[in-house]
Amino acid sequence: MSRVAVLGGGGFGRALAAQVARTAGVVTLWSRQPRESGDDKIRATTRFADVAEAELVFLAVPSIHVAALAREVGNHLDGTHLLVHVSRGLLGNDLTTISQLLRATTPCRRVGVLAGPLVARALAEGEPGGGVVGSLFPEVSDAVREAIGGPTMRIYGTTDVVGVEIASAMVGLFALGIGYAQGRGFGPATTAMLATRGMAEATRVGLACGATERTFSGLAGFGDLMAAVAGDGRPESMFGRALAEGLPLAEAAARAGAFVEGAGIAGQVAAFAERHAMEAPISAGMAALLSGKASGAAVLAQLMSRPVRGE
Amino acid sequence: MKLLPTKPLRLPRFRTYVPAPTDPKIFWFNSERDGIVSDVVRRILERYQGDEDIELCLNDAAYNEIRRHEARTDEGASNRLEYWRGIVRRLSRMSSEGKQETLRECATKMAYDVAGNFDPRVYKFAAKAVPGLLTAVMNPASMIRSLLDSGARLDELVSAQGPIDKLRALQRKGTVVLAPTHCSNLDSIAIAWVLLRENLSPVVYGAGKNLFSNPIISFFMHNLGAYRVDRRIKATLYKEVLKSYSSVMIERGYHSLFFPGGTRSRSGAIEKRLKLGLAGSGVEAFSRNHARGVRRPVYFVPATINYALVLEAETLVDDYLKEQGRHRYIIEDDEFSRVERWISFFSRFRALESACVIRFGEPMDPFGNQVDEDGRSLAPGGRTVDPMTYVTRRGQAVVDSARDAAYTRELGDAIAHSYGVETVAMPTQLLAHVIFRRMVRATPGLDLFARLRHRGDIAIPVDELTTDLGNTRDALLGLEQRGRIHVDALLRRESPQRILERCLATWDGYHLRPVAKIVSGSVLAEDPNLLLYYSNRLRGFAAELAIGNEADRAAAHDIEVMELRS
């Protein structure tokens, strides 16, 4: 019996399972379609009952699939399970987080989120790196550290769950925006400006949701965004570049090769900010761009013409 | 008043009362008191184990107690002062055993000071007297009549809603912890009466020592099992004793009550940020029981207490505005306001119509799961789930304070959510909401404090206001249908015109200044502070209640932003 299970047979799920296999030993990898893992330590399954035998369960599926999967697997789990998701998504215009969804749809309470500069390729290759676990429960952070931490992976912990989730989601959005700007030929100054003002915006949104400011300068915020800017090959950046080349949304998404959470976040954050009477110009501009309501040039002009205040 | 004793009185006992098997658990309290205190002290000694820990704890207690007693002048204070100074003098020379013994002594004294008493005779007397007293406070004009016919009259004034049969069943299966909203000092009395009337077991709760300073209330509180919480004592040791006391009581199966809001809601809004000290002791009690194999469930029951009129509304909203605005809020008519408070106090004794609805929410286990009639915890899909799994790690039930603190925070969120959906909208709250929204509409771009200075200069034609009231009531009923809130019967039943008349009449008899009044066919917003106070209860629903024109929606957005930023 393995103590750890990973739900989701996509690139990130498989990479996570490989990391667990390297660090903690045997791992159960659940996916909807039967598949061979090619590794003795990774036990592939399609049965939720096998997942329920583990104590720590990672949920590595895009946010649009989380609700349905959580309901299904929730029927097999109970209070003993530690449930950790890796999604970069938020739900609805009130920015419901995935961990809130997990608490509402499963009997699990010891939930958490794993975030930071973790991408499938680096994980699979065992490159030195790190991440952060947001959970109110210290035992969840400890369990994740035991499962994937090691000589090449440092896992930090924080109780600012909502901060980690908002930061992680908005980094996805800004990675897309920066990819777009770079695709349009803008240089490092534009990238730095977008990254810095973007994180200021993310911090404002996070604070309105009850997050802590320092989370946004940590691994889930700036740390993650630096990895994206440095070109860790994440789908959001590729999606942004494809859009800059003038590809329609569907084709850009196809080129990114994975579900791009950041594309949906822009509109959600813009609506949230409007309701809370707060400023989120980059998200609003991105939402206008992605919905086809404004061109890249118009968004840029609008952003650059805003009144400048103290930083 | 100072000559009267503040130490709780007990009646002399001529023969020992032997509880009947059908008596609620609280009837056993006196025979268990010494055991409870020694459990509390044992827990304190477990908490402070190392020499350094104990020294730190005693130093902190001595420092805080010396400061407190230095400010007092009575004889008792000088004795206590000498006691604590003696501890400070001896502490550095004490052996480990000496320190432990001193800690035991201090904790025991504190625990006995906290522990209450339960006298079945007082309980039986109160059962008869409370209806009359409560009716007298809520509707003093009919005091004499109500004393003669108290039960029936009080039934009209205080009503109870929610899964009461289920609560009765759960009280037999485990320990029930009631967690109501808090906006008036009448809350604990109103709850006590409803429990009595609905044949639910009495509960123990921590009453502020200020309630004990009145000898008559003190007598009742003390002899009905309430324990004393002295907020003037700042020592960490005292707080630990309080928490352990409440945890031990829950562990031993005493149904309890605490107000998670901590103090009365100043703004009139439903509490969102809860102080969870005592909820934490409920979670801890569950863990401790299960870790030693005692499978006694703990159920938390959120409840909302909804008043058409709040006794202390003026004082509370004043406090709220001072806190919100700090230096920006200028108290007008300072001297007058003092007189006003006195008159307002006596105005309680004038004729009025009042109502209070206590609505119990769905009971939940310490992990926020709903429970069924048989007390089983239900997972979101309706499947039963064993609550013990939440305190189990690697197959063992364990006590883990960090984990339990996290459960407590989540439980707080679940209780706060329940407050939202179990709120009963009262007519005065809806009328205040509609008038306040009009005030916001009439003062675009102003901040709250600038708006509140518009005393009596915003007039709304009566027919416009009743139309608004009717539309907003319809929106409220729509929210009720979607399970978002509950609506008071009068509000559902009466015409908008009649609601307006009744609310104005009710306010008029209660508050010193008119909250709103009709002059030449228009309603004047006379007391914006009180309108804000009463309307705050519905401010979280502002956007959904504004189904009128664009101006209403813009005003509702402003109100909603106040809620979102609170």
Interface residues (C-beta under 8 A of the other chain):
Chain A: E55 R71 G74 N75 D78 G79 T80 R103 A104 T105 T106 P107 R109 R110 S135 L136 F137 P138 E139 T159 A208 R275 H276 A277
Chain B: F367 G368 N369 A379 P380 G381 R383 V385 D386 P387 M388 T389 Y390 V391 T392 R393 R394 D400 A402 R403 A406 Y407 R409 E410 H557 E560 V561 L564 R565
